[in-house]
Amino acid sequence: MHRHRLETAYDRIAQEYAERNHMVPPLIQMGSRFLSRLRPGTRVLDVGCGDGLHMAWMEAQGFQVTGIDLSTGMLAQARARGVQGKLVQMDMCHLAFPPASFEGIWCCASLLHLPKAQAPMALDQLHRVLVPRGMLYLSIQEGEGEQWEVTRFAEVERFFARYTSQEAKALLSQAGFSLDECHRDEAGPRQWISFLAKVAE
């Protein structure tokens, strides 16, 4: 039920979202820090790739990027944007990739759409498909609680789970990641927390 409701919401707002989405300077800075930890040209998985904006940017830096998203509407926007890599409708809690398939995972504003009870399962899946010492970028909204909310996009309700920094760090550690960096940024009315973490040895 949750998955279908979220998928439908993003299908409805896909075109408007793509028209309004852009790469802000803090995101470019974090993206550059993330990619600098990977060997040039290696494989990256964009989890919750949405309209393909970040995927296209990483491809322009020379990386081989695969994008997954629940919403076929969003995937259509990503293809229209001109991304070159594979696009697949997929749930981050059930990744259909073999172990150690990617050197890096970009998970920007995606985990926050899962109920908190499902977050450990999703992070376990991300850990599974990364190579040893593979790198994860994770961004979430700071706060507490979880609920469906009316959004700025066509008054469509979307689900948000917000975390304290301590909560997120504990989840990453439990999933087998070691933390490299943690940053806070404001975007609109919300505070965002971004993490760079690698598969622990």
C-alpha positions in Angstrom: 0.0 0.0 0.0 2.8 2.5 1.0 4.8 1.7 -2.1 1.8 2.0 -4.5 0.7 5.3 -2.9 4.2 6.8 -3.1 4.7 5.6 -6.7 1.4 7.1 -7.7 2.3 10.4 -6.1 5.5 10.7 -8.0 3.9 9.7 -11.2 1.5 12.6 -10.8 4.2 15.2 -10.1 7.0 13.9 -12.4 6.8 16.5 -15.1 6.5 19.5 -12.7 9.2 18.1 -10.5 11.6 17.8 -13.4 10.9 21.3 -14.5 11.6 22.8 -11.1 14.6 20.6 -10.1 18.2 21.8 -10.4 21.6 21.1 -9.1 22.2 23.6 -6.2 25.8 24.4 -5.2 25.9 22.4 -1.9 24.7 19.3 -3.9 27.5 19.8 -6.5 30.0 20.1 -3.7 28.9 16.9 -2.0 28.6 15.1 -5.4 32.2 16.1 -6.1 33.4 14.9 -2.7 31.6 11.6 -3.3 33.0 11.0 -6.8 36.5 12.0 -5.7 36.5 8.9 -3.5 35.8 6.6 -6.5 38.1 5.5 -9.2 37.3 7.4 -12.4 34.7 5.8 -14.6 33.5 3.2 -12.1 30.0 2.0 -11.5 27.5 4.1 -9.5 23.9 3.2 -8.5 21.6 6.2 -8.2 18.9 5.0 -5.7 15.7 7.0 -6.2 17.1 8.7 -9.3 13.9 10.6 -9.9 14.1 12.8 -13.0 17.7 11.8 -13.7 19.2 15.2 -12.8 21.9 13.8 -10.5 22.5 10.8 -12.8 23.1 13.0 -15.8 25.5 15.1 -13.8 27.5 12.0 -12.6 27.6 10.7 -16.2 29.0 14.0 -17.3 31.8 13.4 -14.9 32.6 10.1 -16.7 31.0 7.6 -14.4 28.8 4.6 -15.4 25.5 5.2 -13.6 22.5 2.9 -13.2 19.3 4.6 -12.0 16.4 3.0 -10.1 13.1 4.5 -8.9 9.7 3.4 -7.9 8.0 5.8 -10.3 7.8 5.0 -14.0 6.8 8.7 -14.5 10.0 9.8 -13.0 12.0 7.3 -15.0 10.4 8.6 -18.2 11.6 12.1 -17.2 15.1 10.8 -16.6 15.2 9.2 -20.1 13.8 12.5 -21.6 16.7 14.3 -19.8 19.1 12.2 -21.9 20.7 10.0 -19.3 22.7 7.2 -21.0 22.7 4.5 -18.3 20.2 1.8 -17.5 17.0 2.9 -15.8 15.0 0.3 -13.8 11.8 0.5 -11.8 12.9 -1.0 -8.4 12.3 -0.9 -4.7 15.4 0.0 -2.7 14.4 -2.6 -0.1 14.7 -5.3 -2.8 17.6 -4.6 -5.1 17.8 -7.1 -8.0 21.6 -6.8 -8.4 24.3 -9.3 -7.4 26.5 -8.6 -4.4 29.4 -6.1 -5.0 27.8 -4.7 -8.2 28.8 -1.1 -7.6 31.7 1.0 -6.4 29.4 3.8 -5.2 25.8 4.4 -4.3 24.1 7.9 -4.5 21.0 7.9 -2.3 19.8 11.5 -2.3 16.4 12.3 -0.6 15.2 8.7 -1.1 15.5 6.9 2.2 13.3 9.6 3.8 10.4 8.3 1.7 10.5 4.9 3.5 8.8 4.1 6.8 11.5 4.1 9.5 10.8 0.4 10.1 12.0 -0.4 6.5 15.2 1.7 6.7 17.5 -1.0 8.1 16.4 -3.4 5.3 17.1 -0.8 2.6 20.6 0.0 4.1 21.4 -3.7 4.3 20.6 -3.9 0.5 22.8 -0.9 -0.3 25.6 -2.5 1.7 25.1 -5.8 -0.1 25.5 -4.4 -3.6 28.5 -2.3 -2.8 32.1 -3.6 -3.3 34.4 -3.9 -0.2 35.2 -0.3 0.9 32.5 1.0 -1.5 31.2 4.5 -0.9 27.7 5.6 0.0 26.3 9.1 -0.2 23.1 9.5 1.8 21.0 12.6 2.3 18.0 12.9 4.6 15.9 15.6 6.2 16.7 16.4 9.8 13.9 16.1 12.3 11.7 13.5 14.0 8.7 11.4 13.2 7.2 10.2 9.9 3.9 11.0 8.1 2.2 11.7 4.8 2.3 15.4 4.0 0.8 17.7 1.3 3.6 19.0 -0.7 4.3 22.0 -2.9 3.8 19.8 -6.0 0.2 19.9 -7.1 -0.9 19.4 -3.5 0.0 15.7 -3.7 0.7 13.9 -0.5 4.2 12.4 -0.1 5.6 10.4 2.8 8.5 11.7 4.8 10.5 10.1 7.6 12.9 12.5 9.3 15.9 11.6 11.4 18.2 13.1 14.0 21.9 12.9 13.2 22.3 10.3 15.9 19.5 8.1 14.6 21.0 8.1 11.1 24.6 7.4 12.3 23.3 4.5 14.3 21.4 3.0 11.3 24.5 3.4 9.1 26.7 1.7 11.7 24.2 -1.2 12.2 24.2 -1.8 8.4 28.0 -2.1 8.3 29.1 1.4 7.2 31.8 3.5 8.7 31.2 7.3 8.6 33.7 9.5 6.7 31.8 12.8 6.7 28.6 14.4 7.9 27.3 17.8 6.7 24.3 20.0 7.3 22.7 22.3 4.8 19.5 24.3 4.6 17.2 23.9 1.6 14.0 25.9 1.8 12.4 25.5 5.3 14.2 22.2 6.0 17.5 21.2 7.4 19.3 18.4 5.5 22.0 16.0 6.7 24.4 14.4 4.2 26.7 11.5 5.0 29.6 10.0 3.2 30.1 6.5 4.5 32.0 3.4 3.2 31.6 -0.3 3.6 33.4 -1.1 6.9 36.3 -3.5 6.8 
